[in-house]
Amino acid sequence: VQLQASGGGLVQAGGSLRLSCAASGLSVMYYSWGWFRQAPGKEREFVAAINWSGMSTYYADSVKGRFTISRDNAKDTVPLQMNSLKPEDTAVYYCALRLDSRGSMKVQEYDFWGQGTLVTVSS
């Protein structure tokens, strides 16, 4: 399984970005996805997750109300819409796939990881 994350870039505070992650090599329709991020000098942290059906979503408190995770099972992709971005959102963002139908907020419960895409929010 390969996961390819895209959509990162440089944006001013208050702006928006849309990340996407595409899976290849496996049908991921019945599995859950997560987005995580890692800022320089910090541990990787949970951002958002979605279960297999898309009916259950989970968010870190720091992004709740600003970020939206969704999924397109026909295309095996999972977008992350990020609005009202803040400088503290600056990080490398990673998508991850969990071989379980239920979403999770735990790094260790994910089985495959994308390569990461850099998001930089300027003040």
Number of C-alpha atoms within 10 A of each C-alpha: 13 15 21 18 25 20 15 18 14 14 18 14 17 14 14 18 19 16 22 22 27 18 21 13 8 9 13 23 17 14 17 26 32 29 29 22 22 19 16 9 6 9 9 16 17 22 25 26 30 26 23 21 17 18 8 13 20 18 20 15 10 12 17 12 12 13 20 20 23 21 21 13 15 9 13 16 20 26 20 22 15 19 17 15 23 18 15 13 20 20 21 18 27 27 31 27 24 24 17 17 16 18 24 21 20 12 15 8 14 19 12 15 20 20 15 22 21 19 22 20 21 16 11
